[in-house]
Amino acid sequence: MRSSAWFVTNYALILCTLRLIDGAKGHRLCSETEYYYEYTECDSTGSRWRVAIPQNPGACTGLPEPVRGTECTFSCEAGEFLEMSAQECTPCAAGSYSLGSGIRFDQWDSMPAGFSSLATSLEYNPHRDDRLTCNSSTWVPQGNYLESNRDECTVSLIYAVHLKKQGSVSFEYQYLDNNLLFEFFIQNDQCQEMDQAADTKWLKLTNHGEWATHTVNLKSGTNILYWRTGGVLMRAKGVKPVLLKNVQIEGVAYTSECFPCKLGTFSRVPGSTACDSCARDTYAGHGASSCTPCNTTTQYAAEGSAVCQDRPACSRKDYFQIHTACDQDGKTHVIYKWIEPQICLEGVAGAELLPPSGEREPCPPCNPGFYNNDTATCSPCPPGTYSDGMKPCDRCPAGTEPTLGYEYKWWNILPANMKTSCFNVGNSKCDGMNGWEVAGDHIQSGAGSTDNDYLILNIHVPGFKLPTSMSSHSGTEFGRITFEFETVCIADCEFYFMMDVNRKSTTVVDSWERTKTRQTYTHIMTQNASVSYTWAFQRTNQPSDVRRYVNDVVRIYSISVSNAVDGVASSCRACALSTQPSSSTCVPCPPGHYIDARTSQCIECPPNTHLVPHATPGLDACRPCGPASKSDKDHSLCYSDCHFTHTEGNATLTYDFSPLGSVGSLMIGPSFTSKGTKYFHHFKIGLCGGKMAVCTDNVTELAIADSQREKGEGINAIKTFICQSTIIPATGRGFHTALSSQSINLADTLLGVTVDSTLDGVRVSPELYPQTTKKVPDVNFYYRSLEPTSSCESGRSTVVTLRCNAERSTKGELTVPSQCPAGTCDGCTFHFLWESSGACPTCTERDYHQIEGACKGGHQDLLYVWTDPKLCMGGLTLPEKKTLPCEGMEFWVRLGTGMGAFTAVLLVSLTCYFWKKNKRLEYKYSRLVISANKECEMPGADSCAVMEGENEGDMEDEIVYTKPSLLGKLKAIASKGNRENYEHVQLNSSHSKALVWS
């Protein structure tokens, strides 16, 4: 096929030049097989010329002269092509087809001409291993389809087409994994992106094995088509690639030849617009007008085959067993069947025989909510009745109501609301295959036609209906689905659990790889909507045309869905009765009310308690909120009102966290994958005040308005206390918007607020944060998410630590421990430190002190200042400066100075006086000592007569009698001398002797 010309209008001049050169060389004239025709580009009048182009320029001469061509908008009908010699439309021959003004690409054994695959390297490093770069990332032809890359590299499939008139492009695709981004957009010849609605640019996810068709209108002129894929963020397990096939473009001016039918297809009559697939056990080569039968004795061929294959000997993997419906005796028959279509040979050496059928086994009991009415089948219980499956249906007692839902644990036949199917990756449905088979106590995956088939099991729930007593509650759980399963695999099998809400888009809820032991999985439905739950099993994701791993299997033992609007009842639950006398009608309880088991009346939960959904009726259904938390008006959850009080000793600290804001945000990163993809972890924290954080995924919902995402209205939105998203910036990826993906719920329950390091089994690790010497304690907010994960069986927990830091702003700063840069060290417990001045307690009188100024002019100032450092926020303000009257101090200073001087002089005078007197006493005492130390001879008697020449008055001693003073007595006592009182008598004489009487 040669599409419309790309030549310029001056081609004729170049052709003339070539002729002159050829003529000079004397070459022979060109034959019709040595050249072909093409049209020149259209001029401004809409005209063009038909010119002859040599197959080998310069090999011959005498090319036909250019002639005026058809109108630029001319095109042939479907099934015809433009024969350039006569410039007339001619029917396509048998074995080929034509779209008229369109082209189709449906064979992908190799990359078709005009297509190219371009990978965007995120980080250029010529010495880096190719496995760690995007050099090897590309779209890969797989025969019937193209397969995209499986890594996080951005890879574009590009095709350029020039349209003479308005047209369209359509293609079929499989897009299964929301961890891979897939977009389709169009550029003009100036590399400018065409205006395109978001719903036509971002493609929606498809169900496993199903092909979706996407169509976009094209403008006349050059259109550059881009199919772009890129991993959002690679999981430990690989992602499912995007598959592309049957690309068809309408609007080309003409087609100069027909398309031959691809292998396995044929067109029987001329003028065909499409080729048909060969039937089973027939084959066709390239450009066939009919299919050739295989020798069915020894060969077989699947539908649309290019060759016949030899039939192998039958083995265990070529048959399966089923159970018939129960008969009147309550027995079921075990039937063995060959897998259809049967491709194996029975009567050859080494072939395994089909086991005999007909063995009778007891039928399993009916599933809960069903009963056996003496027939071979189980029937659902009538409305208002219930059954456990073993007994006949019975009405619920007064004061109770049926619990609606599905509970399947016996698998004799497939339930009426479940469907099973098989999809082949390259085609649509598997030939004659059922995806799943019932097996008594379980349902298991079937054989499939090839190992990479998708084996699908689906259950549709039209909606949910809460029990009457809870119908007015505004809780977050409308229902839940629980199933028990196991996988047994030797290949790289994968088992998917998906859901489609309101038939908008199928999303993968969870998946498992390889062998998994028997386990139970539960998913909670948080909105009342129509939903389809799907289980898909694939033995290997490698292309395969045979069955080598038929023994790889997944078994589901039970499936239960609660509160299904069209469900049956397996039991009864208590309900609230009307207040009217003798009434047995169940009535809804107002929000926040529980059912009193004794009176069957609705009673409001006590203050600061929250109502636990699906709890046993009674006061125990109201659980108290944790410390420093309160319940909302509907008693549906507990939250912090941003106020907290802590008492330690005689001091009471009061906190108001309102200035921190209702929702905090923290971006951690950047981090890089092995191939250089930059990403961030974005956390949102709804701390207090009842405001929730919202995280959304926009990978598959980029058409949703930002206002809807902020309100949490998207399908993939999470609204909770604390959530986390992975953000991939637009720069470096070629996308025009940042991507938010893998949003997870970290906290949907507030356990409480306290300064303690442990609460309800959740522990804060102070060693993770820098130590503080301040006297204000840290305040810890404890949260938990009750949703279990594969690595956190008890759910995740989170601790947000608020620390007073007067140097920070009111909003403060959120950080994570340096030892745990992703916010968690074990993947289950998250830690955040929020330092802020808004985390300081409110100011009280203890936080400031008084300073007294000097008394000047009879007035004194009193000032109040904050204690440094200031560790409080808000609360009391500093008192105003006060001025008080005071007495002058000059008089008292002078009086004090005078009294001090007088006292000093008096003390000095007394000291001198006593010192002098003491010296005299010492002298006299020394005389007495000398007199006492003389020889012991008796002194001669002194003459009492007055000596001659002596004056009687002079000789007469003067006797002075002195009474001891108080000071002397004190000295005597202090010297520990004679304890008796004594008096001194001083003799005034000119002699050296003196008599002392004591």
RAPE-V928319 format. One record per residue. N is the residue number from 1. RES is the residue in one small letter. PHI is phi in whole degrees, -180 to 180 (none if undefined). Layout:
BEGIN
n/res/phi
N/RES/PHI
N/RES/PHI
END
This chain:
BEGIN
n/res/phi
1/m/none
2/r/-124
3/s/-83
4/s/-60
5/a/-69
6/w/-120
7/f/-82
8/v/-91
9/t/-68
10/n/-90
11/y/-61
12/a/-60
13/l/-64
14/i/-65
15/l/-64
16/c/-64
17/t/-62
18/l/-62
19/r/-65
20/l/-62
21/i/-67
22/d/-63
23/g/-64
24/a/-64
25/k/-86
26/g/76
27/h/-73
28/r/-76
29/l/-74
30/c/-76
31/s/-90
32/e/-66
33/t/-83
34/e/-99
35/y/-152
36/y/-141
37/y/-104
38/e/-143
39/y/-96
40/t/-77
41/e/-66
42/c/-70
43/d/-89
44/s/-67
45/t/-91
46/g/85
47/s/-104
48/r/-153
49/w/-122
50/r/-96
51/v/-127
52/a/-97
53/i/-117
54/p/-71
55/q/-67
56/n/-127
57/p/-54
58/g/89
59/a/-82
60/c/-154
61/t/-129
62/g/82
63/l/-67
64/p/-60
65/e/-70
66/p/-63
67/v/-128
68/r/-67
69/g/-94
70/t/-74
71/e/-62
72/c/-64
73/t/-92
74/f/-71
75/s/-153
76/c/-90
77/e/-76
78/a/-60
79/g/91
80/e/-125
81/f/-136
82/l/-88
83/e/-81
84/m/-71
85/s/-64
86/a/-95
87/q/53
88/e/-130
89/c/-76
90/t/-128
91/p/-63
92/c/-71
93/a/-74
94/a/-60
95/g/90
96/s/-143
97/y/-152
98/s/-147
99/l/-100
100/g/76
101/s/-100
102/g/-131
103/i/-132
104/r/-134
105/f/-122
106/d/-130
107/q/-123
108/w/-127
109/d/-69
110/s/-145
111/m/-71
112/p/-62
113/a/-61
114/g/99
115/f/-89
116/s/-143
117/s/-118
118/l/-126
119/a/-98
120/t/-96
121/s/-79
122/l/-80
123/e/-149
124/y/-84
125/n/-150
126/p/-64
127/h/-98
128/r/-86
129/d/-61
130/d/-58
131/r/-68
132/l/-102
133/t/-122
134/c/-102
135/n/-64
136/s/-98
137/s/-84
138/t/-163
139/w/-79
140/v/-118
141/p/-67
142/q/-128
143/g/91
144/n/-94
145/y/-157
146/l/-102
147/e/-117
148/s/-79
149/n/-69
150/r/-112
151/d/-116
152/e/-87
153/c/-69
154/t/-90
155/v/-126
156/s/-113
157/l/-97
158/i/-123
159/y/-146
160/a/-110
161/v/-140
162/h/-110
163/l/-103
164/k/-86
165/k/-148
166/q/-62
167/g/-149
168/s/-159
169/v/-130
170/s/-136
171/f/-157
172/e/-106
173/y/-150
174/q/-120
175/y/-134
176/l/-106
177/d/-119
178/n/-78
179/n/-82
180/l/-119
181/l/-93
182/f/-138
183/e/-136
184/f/-130
185/f/-145
186/i/-129
187/q/-120
188/n/-91
189/d/-71
190/q/-98
191/c/60
192/q/-100
193/e/-72
194/m/-71
195/d/-63
196/q/-151
197/a/-68
198/a/-62
199/d/-74
200/t/-97
201/k/-90
202/w/-96
203/l/-83
204/k/-87
205/l/-67
206/t/-115
207/n/-71
208/h/-62
209/g/85
210/e/-98
211/w/-102
212/a/-105
213/t/-110
214/h/-125
215/t/-129
216/v/-135
217/n/-75
218/l/-120
219/k/-91
220/s/-67
221/g/106
222/t/-82
223/n/-125
224/i/-106
225/l/-94
226/y/-125
227/w/-108
228/r/-118
229/t/-125
230/g/-167
231/g/-68
232/v/-68
233/l/-163
234/m/-73
235/r/-85
236/a/-60
237/k/-92
238/g/-69
239/v/-101
240/k/-85
241/p/-75
242/v/-83
243/l/-112
244/l/-135
245/k/-156
246/n/51
247/v/-83
248/q/-130
249/i/-122
250/e/-110
251/g/119
252/v/-70
253/a/-67
254/y/-164
255/t/-126
256/s/-92
257/e/-158
258/c/-92
259/f/-88
260/p/-72
261/c/-65
262/k/-77
263/l/-58
264/g/86
265/t/-129
266/f/-156
267/s/-131
268/r/-83
269/v/-114
270/p/-66
271/g/77
272/s/-76
273/t/-99
274/a/-161
275/c/-107
276/d/-100
277/s/-76
278/c/-71
279/a/-72
280/r/-60
281/d/65
282/t/-134
283/y/-148
284/a/-151
285/g/-90
286/h/-74
287/g/70
288/a/-83
289/s/-101
290/s/-160
291/c/-105
292/t/-102
293/p/-70
294/c/-88
295/n/-79
296/t/-66
297/t/-67
298/t/-124
299/q/-131
300/y/-149
301/a/-152
302/a/-77
303/e/-61
304/g/76
305/s/-88
306/a/-96
307/v/-144
308/c/-94
309/q/-119
310/d/-74
311/r/-78
312/p/-84
313/a/-70
314/c/-67
315/s/-141
316/r/-59
317/k/-79
318/d/-98
319/y/-138
320/f/-147
321/q/-116
322/i/-135
323/h/-115
324/t/-79
325/a/-65
326/c/-67
327/d/-94
328/q/-66
329/d/-90
330/g/73
331/k/-116
332/t/-121
333/h/-100
334/v/-89
335/i/-117
336/y/-106
337/k/-134
338/w/-74
339/i/-68
340/e/-95
341/p/-73
342/q/-75
343/i/-112
344/c/-96
345/l/-104
346/e/-89
347/g/-96
348/v/-116
349/a/-62
350/g/84
351/a/-77
352/e/-93
353/l/-84
354/l/-74
355/p/-59
356/p/-69
357/s/-97
358/g/111
359/e/-60
360/r/-99
361/e/-131
362/p/-62
363/c/-71
364/p/-68
365/p/-66
366/c/-69
367/n/-71
368/p/-54
369/g/93
370/f/-120
371/y/-145
372/n/-103
373/n/-96
374/d/63
375/t/-123
376/a/-84
377/t/-124
378/c/-98
379/s/-115
380/p/-70
381/c/-67
382/p/-63
383/p/-57
384/g/87
385/t/-121
386/y/-146
387/s/-161
388/d/-89
389/g/93
390/m/-100
391/k/-122
392/p/-65
393/c/-69
394/d/-139
395/r/-80
396/c/-70
397/p/-63
398/a/-61
399/g/84
400/t/-133
401/e/-143
402/p/-67
403/t/-98
404/l/-81
405/g/158
406/y/-121
407/e/-145
408/y/-106
409/k/-136
410/w/-121
411/w/-125
412/n/-85
413/i/-134
414/l/-75
415/p/-57
416/a/-65
417/n/-93
418/m/-119
419/k/-131
420/t/-132
421/s/-155
422/c/-135
423/f/-124
424/n/-91
425/v/-61
426/g/-81
427/n/-110
428/s/-111
429/k/-96
430/c/-71
431/d/-68
432/g/62
433/m/-102
434/n/-97
435/g/-73
436/w/-132
437/e/-131
438/v/-78
439/a/-146
440/g/82
441/d/-93
442/h/-159
443/i/-120
444/q/-133
445/s/-67
446/g/-86
447/a/-79
448/g/73
449/s/-91
450/t/-139
451/d/-73
452/n/-102
453/d/-69
454/y/-95
455/l/-101
456/i/-109
457/l/-128
458/n/-135
459/i/-132
460/h/-108
461/v/-115
462/p/-69
463/g/167
464/f/-125
465/k/-136
466/l/-70
467/p/-54
468/t/-53
469/s/-67
470/m/-112
471/s/-65
472/s/-94
473/h/-78
474/s/-104
475/g/-74
476/t/-99
477/e/-119
478/f/-99
479/g/-178
480/r/-148
481/i/-118
482/t/-131
483/f/-141
484/e/-113
485/f/-149
486/e/-153
487/t/-125
488/v/-128
489/c/-142
490/i/-113
491/a/-98
492/d/-88
493/c/-70
494/e/-138
495/f/-123
496/y/-114
497/f/-120
498/m/-131
499/m/-146
500/d/-128
501/v/-94
502/n/55
503/r/56
504/k/-97
505/s/-160
506/t/-85
507/t/-121
508/v/-81
509/v/-80
510/d/-160
511/s/-151
512/w/-136
513/e/-118
514/r/56
515/t/-74
516/k/-130
517/t/-70
518/r/-61
519/q/-154
520/t/-115
521/y/-128
522/t/-129
523/h/-127
524/i/-98
525/m/-91
526/t/-104
527/q/-144
528/n/-87
529/a/-153
530/s/-73
531/v/-142
532/s/-114
533/y/-98
534/t/-131
535/w/-112
536/a/-129
537/f/-126
538/q/-132
539/r/-71
540/t/-155
541/n/-95
542/q/-86
543/p/-55
544/s/-152
545/d/-112
546/v/-130
547/r/-116
548/r/-106
549/y/-117
550/v/-65
551/n/-82
552/d/-73
553/v/-146
554/v/-119
555/r/-120
556/i/-112
557/y/-92
558/s/-155
559/i/-138
560/s/-134
561/v/-128
562/s/-94
563/n/62
564/a/-67
565/v/-66
566/d/-108
567/g/-80
568/v/-111
569/a/-107
570/s/-104
571/s/-160
572/c/-122
573/r/-130
574/a/-64
575/c/-136
576/a/-88
577/l/-99
578/s/-65
579/t/-77
580/q/-70
581/p/-60
582/s/59
583/s/-91
584/s/-117
585/t/-85
586/c/-75
587/v/-126
588/p/-74
589/c/-84
590/p/-61
591/p/-56
592/g/82
593/h/-111
594/y/-111
595/i/-96
596/d/-75
597/a/-66
598/r/-85
599/t/-105
600/s/56
601/q/-111
602/c/-84
603/i/-129
604/e/-70
605/c/-63
606/p/-61
607/p/-58
608/n/57
609/t/-131
610/h/-123
611/l/-86
612/v/-86
613/p/-64
614/h/61
615/a/-85
616/t/-65
617/p/-56
618/g/135
619/l/-63
620/d/-66
621/a/-70
622/c/-98
623/r/-96
624/p/-67
625/c/-72
626/g/-72
627/p/-59
628/a/60
629/s/-130
630/k/-140
631/s/-91
632/d/-76
633/k/-67
634/d/-93
635/h/55
636/s/-92
637/l/-157
638/c/-109
639/y/-146
640/s/-96
641/d/-90
642/c/76
643/h/-117
644/f/-149
645/t/-128
646/h/-133
647/t/-114
648/e/-137
649/g/69
650/n/-95
651/a/-102
652/t/-121
653/l/-104
654/t/-117
655/y/-115
656/d/-134
657/f/-92
658/s/-59
659/p/-61
660/l/-69
661/g/97
662/s/-76
663/v/-132
664/g/-95
665/s/-138
666/l/-143
667/m/-111
668/i/-109
669/g/141
670/p/-82
671/s/-119
672/f/-135
673/t/-80
674/s/-63
675/k/-104
676/g/94
677/t/-71
678/k/-87
679/y/-149
680/f/-127
681/h/-100
682/h/-112
683/f/-107
684/k/-125
685/i/-127
686/g/-90
687/l/-71
688/c/-155
689/g/87
690/g/84
691/k/-83
692/m/-95
693/a/-88
694/v/-127
695/c/-121
696/t/-130
697/d/-104
698/n/-110
699/v/-66
700/t/-104
701/e/-135
702/l/-70
703/a/-83
704/i/-78
705/a/-67
706/d/-61
707/s/-63
708/q/-68
709/r/-66
710/e/-63
711/k/-87
712/g/74
713/e/-92
714/g/-73
715/i/-62
716/n/-101
717/a/-89
718/i/-119
719/k/-120
720/t/-161
721/f/-69
722/i/-137
723/c/-141
724/q/-134
725/s/-127
726/t/-102
727/i/-109
728/i/-114
729/p/-66
730/a/-70
731/t/-64
732/g/87
733/r/-108
734/g/83
735/f/-93
736/h/-99
737/t/-148
738/a/-69
739/l/-104
740/s/-117
741/s/-148
742/q/51
743/s/-72
744/i/-132
745/n/-92
746/l/-99
747/a/-158
748/d/-118
749/t/-138
750/l/-90
751/l/-79
752/g/153
753/v/-127
754/t/-159
755/v/-92
756/d/-71
757/s/-90
758/t/-143
759/l/-151
760/d/52
761/g/83
762/v/-100
763/r/-122
764/v/-89
765/s/-113
766/p/-60
767/e/-68
768/l/-77
769/y/-113
770/p/-60
771/q/-73
772/t/-123
773/t/-100
774/k/-73
775/k/-82
776/v/-83
777/p/-74
778/d/-74
779/v/-110
780/n/-110
781/f/-101
782/y/-105
783/y/-131
784/r/-150
785/s/-109
786/l/-82
787/e/-80
788/p/-75
789/t/-127
790/s/-63
791/s/-97
792/c/-126
793/e/-65
794/s/-96
795/g/87
796/r/-92
797/s/-134
798/t/-142
799/v/-125
800/v/-107
801/t/-99
802/l/-98
803/r/-124
804/c/-71
805/n/-144
806/a/-66
807/e/-82
808/r/-89
809/s/-75
810/t/-65
811/k/-67
812/g/74
813/e/-139
814/l/-95
815/t/-138
816/v/-120
817/p/-61
818/s/-66
819/q/-74
820/c/-129
821/p/-64
822/a/-94
823/g/90
824/t/-145
825/c/-100
826/d/-122
827/g/83
828/c/-117
829/t/-117
830/f/-108
831/h/-128
832/f/-135
833/l/-115
834/w/-117
835/e/-95
836/s/-164
837/s/-71
838/g/-73
839/a/-91
840/c/-83
841/p/-68
842/t/-70
843/c/-73
844/t/-132
845/e/-65
846/r/-73
847/d/-94
848/y/-140
849/h/-138
850/q/-103
851/i/-123
852/e/-94
853/g/-85
854/a/-74
855/c/-83
856/k/-126
857/g/63
858/g/79
859/h/-133
860/q/-135
861/d/-95
862/l/-115
863/l/-111
864/y/-124
865/v/-133
866/w/-71
867/t/-69
868/d/-94
869/p/-80
870/k/-78
871/l/-121
872/c/-148
873/m/-147
874/g/67
875/g/68
876/l/-69
877/t/-103
878/l/-64
879/p/-62
880/e/-68
881/k/-64
882/k/-113
883/t/-125
884/l/-118
885/p/-71
886/c/-150
887/e/-83
888/g/-71
889/m/-102
890/e/-67
891/f/-62
892/w/-66
893/v/-67
894/r/-65
895/l/-61
896/g/-65
897/t/-67
898/g/-65
899/m/-62
900/g/-66
901/a/-66
902/f/-61
903/t/-62
904/a/-64
905/v/-63
906/l/-62
907/l/-66
908/v/-64
909/s/-64
910/l/-63
911/t/-63
912/c/-66
913/y/-64
914/f/-68
915/w/-67
916/k/-67
917/k/-65
918/n/-66
919/k/-62
920/r/-67
921/l/-65
922/e/-62
923/y/-66
924/k/-66
925/y/-64
926/s/-66
927/r/-66
928/l/-64
929/v/-63
930/i/-65
931/s/-67
932/a/-76
933/n/-92
934/k/-74
935/e/-62
936/c/-82
937/e/-67
938/m/-71
939/p/-72
940/g/-66
941/a/-68
942/d/-78
943/s/-73
944/c/-85
945/a/-83
946/v/-83
947/m/-68
948/e/-70
949/g/89
950/e/-99
951/n/-82
952/e/-63
953/g/-69
954/d/-72
955/m/-72
956/e/-79
957/d/-72
958/e/-97
959/i/-94
960/v/-112
961/y/-98
962/t/-118
963/k/-90
964/p/-59
965/s/-79
966/l/-62
967/l/-65
968/g/-66
969/k/-60
970/l/-63
971/k/-63
972/a/-65
973/i/-64
974/a/-64
975/s/-81
976/k/52
977/g/-83
978/n/-66
979/r/-72
980/e/-81
981/n/-74
982/y/-144
983/e/-126
984/h/-99
985/v/-120
986/q/-103
987/l/-102
988/n/-92
989/s/-144
990/s/-77
991/h/-82
992/s/-83
993/k/-96
994/a/-148
995/l/-103
996/v/-126
997/w/-103
998/s/-128
END
